[in-house]
Amino acid sequence: MAHNQRNLSGYRAVWLMSMFDLPVDSPKARHDYTRFRIGLLKQGFSMLQFSVYARYCDSDERAEVFRQRIKQMLPPAGEVRIVTITDRQFARMQVFLGKKRTAAEKAPEQLMLF
């Protein structure tokens, strides 16, 4: 039981974030952009903002699997950055909204199984 609690620690669990700036100046570039974005969604990423997607992973080892998958999906042009933050850090994120007020997404309270 202690092993399972350690696995769900806010310091062991991580959020893998993919931030990208991809060209959309031609039909081929738009196709590559769409293919990459859909690939992230199929891998369980959620959009936080335009061109910023995040996925919860219960460990850094699990996150490494998705880092490798992103590397395999990279489009030929543009820039993709991947950053990993702990679940505790993600929970402390502050979201500031302009005039349009919407609720910010919540961090999962338990492990999500797909």
C-alpha positions as CSV (number, residue, x, y, z in Angstrom):
1,M,0.0,0.0,0.0
2,A,2.8,2.4,0.8
3,H,4.3,1.8,-2.7
4,N,1.0,2.9,-4.3
5,Q,0.8,6.1,-2.2
6,R,4.4,6.9,-3.2
7,N,3.4,6.5,-6.9
8,L,0.6,9.0,-6.6
9,S,2.8,11.6,-4.8
10,G,2.4,15.1,-6.2
11,Y,6.2,15.2,-6.5
12,R,6.5,11.9,-8.5
13,A,3.5,12.5,-10.8
14,V,4.3,15.0,-13.6
15,W,2.6,17.0,-16.3
16,L,4.2,16.8,-19.7
17,M,3.7,20.0,-21.6
18,S,4.2,20.4,-25.4
19,M,4.5,24.0,-26.6
20,F,4.8,24.5,-30.3
21,D,5.1,27.2,-33.0
22,L,4.5,25.7,-36.4
23,P,4.0,27.4,-39.7
24,V,0.6,27.4,-41.4
25,D,1.6,29.4,-44.5
26,S,0.9,26.7,-47.0
27,P,-1.6,23.8,-47.4
28,K,1.2,21.3,-46.6
29,A,2.2,23.3,-43.5
30,R,-1.4,23.4,-42.3
31,H,-1.7,19.7,-42.9
32,D,1.5,19.1,-40.8
33,Y,0.2,21.4,-38.1
34,T,-3.1,19.6,-37.9
35,R,-1.5,16.2,-38.0
36,F,0.8,17.1,-35.1
37,R,-2.1,18.6,-33.0
38,I,-4.4,15.6,-33.6
39,G,-1.5,13.3,-32.7
40,L,-1.2,15.0,-29.3
41,L,-4.9,14.6,-28.7
42,K,-4.7,10.9,-29.6
43,Q,-1.9,10.6,-27.1
44,G,-4.1,11.9,-24.3
45,F,-2.9,15.6,-24.3
46,S,-5.4,18.4,-23.6
47,M,-5.2,21.9,-24.9
48,L,-4.4,24.4,-22.2
49,Q,-4.0,27.3,-24.6
50,F,-3.4,27.6,-28.4
51,S,-0.3,25.6,-29.1
52,V,0.1,24.5,-25.5
53,Y,-0.9,21.0,-24.7
54,A,-0.5,19.0,-21.4
55,R,-0.8,15.4,-20.3
56,Y,-0.8,14.0,-16.8
57,C,1.7,11.1,-16.2
58,D,2.0,9.2,-12.9
59,S,5.8,9.2,-13.2
60,D,8.7,10.7,-15.1
61,E,9.4,7.2,-16.6
62,R,5.8,7.2,-18.0
63,A,6.3,10.7,-19.3
64,E,9.5,9.5,-21.2
65,V,7.2,7.2,-23.3
66,F,5.2,10.3,-24.5
67,R,8.4,12.4,-25.0
68,Q,9.6,9.7,-27.5
69,R,6.2,9.6,-29.2
70,I,6.2,13.4,-29.6
71,K,9.7,13.1,-31.1
72,Q,8.4,10.6,-33.7
73,M,5.5,12.9,-34.6
74,L,7.6,16.1,-35.1
75,P,6.6,18.0,-38.3
76,P,9.4,19.0,-40.7
77,A,9.3,22.7,-39.9
78,G,8.7,24.8,-36.9
79,E,9.6,24.5,-33.2
80,V,8.3,22.1,-30.5
81,R,9.3,22.4,-26.9
82,I,8.6,19.8,-24.2
83,V,8.7,20.6,-20.5
84,T,7.9,18.5,-17.5
85,I,6.6,19.9,-14.2
86,T,5.5,18.1,-11.1
87,D,1.8,17.7,-10.2
88,R,2.4,20.0,-7.2
89,Q,3.8,22.7,-9.5
90,F,0.9,22.3,-11.9
91,A,-1.5,22.7,-9.0
92,R,0.1,26.0,-8.1
93,M,-0.4,27.4,-11.6
94,Q,-2.2,30.7,-11.6
95,V,-4.5,31.5,-14.5
96,F,-5.4,35.1,-15.3
97,L,-8.2,35.8,-17.7
98,G,-9.2,38.9,-19.5
99,K,-12.8,40.1,-19.9
100,K,-14.1,36.7,-20.9
101,R,-14.4,34.7,-17.6
102,T,-14.3,30.9,-17.7
103,A,-13.3,28.4,-15.1
104,A,-9.8,27.1,-15.3
105,E,-9.3,23.3,-15.7
106,K,-8.6,21.4,-12.5
107,A,-5.8,18.9,-11.9
108,P,-7.1,15.4,-11.7
109,E,-7.9,14.3,-8.1
110,Q,-7.2,10.7,-8.9
111,L,-5.3,8.6,-11.4
112,M,-7.3,8.6,-14.7
113,L,-7.4,5.2,-16.5
114,F,-8.0,5.1,-20.3
